[in-house]
Amino acid sequence: MAVKWTESADKRGIDHSDALNAIASATYAIQGFGDSRVHTSGRIDLYIGPTQDGQTVLEVMTETTGRDVTVFHVMPVRQKILDAARSQLQKRNK
């Protein structure tokens, strides 16, 4: 498996190790989360989790194609994304 990073993932200057920690320690991990604004051919996943120091909660979006994962979005979590994640999980759990 290869992890790749796009320019857009680096746009806010968040360290890759913090993004990977958010994925590994995610409070919310949703496979097949909505549609991306960038052209994708794989599954879009959302992870909401903490940075390594626990001071910031990040939203991280990835595209999984075969065995490769491309991180294309990393930023501090926004309320609208948190709400969308909760809503999608509630719908799936019904």
MOMO-V788338 format. One record per backbone hydrogen bond with DSSP energy under -1.0 kcal/mol. NH is the residue of the N-H (numbers start at 1). CO is the residue of the C=O. If there is no record, write none. Layout:
NH,CO / NH,CO
//
This chain:
4,69 / 6,71 / 13,10 / 19,15 / 20,16 / 21,17 / 22,18 / 23,19 / 24,20 / 25,21 / 26,23 / 27,48 / 28,48 / 30,46 / 32,44 / 33,44 / 43,64 / 45,62 / 46,30 / 47,60 / 48,28 / 49,58 / 51,56 / 54,51 / 58,49 / 59,75 / 60,47 / 61,73 / 62,45 / 63,70 / 64,43 / 65,68 / 68,65 / 69,2 / 70,63 / 71,4 / 72,61 / 73,61 / 75,59 / 77,57 / 82,78 / 83,79 / 84,80 / 85,81 / 86,82 / 87,83 / 88,84 / 89,85 / 90,86 / 91,87 / 92,88 / 93,89
//
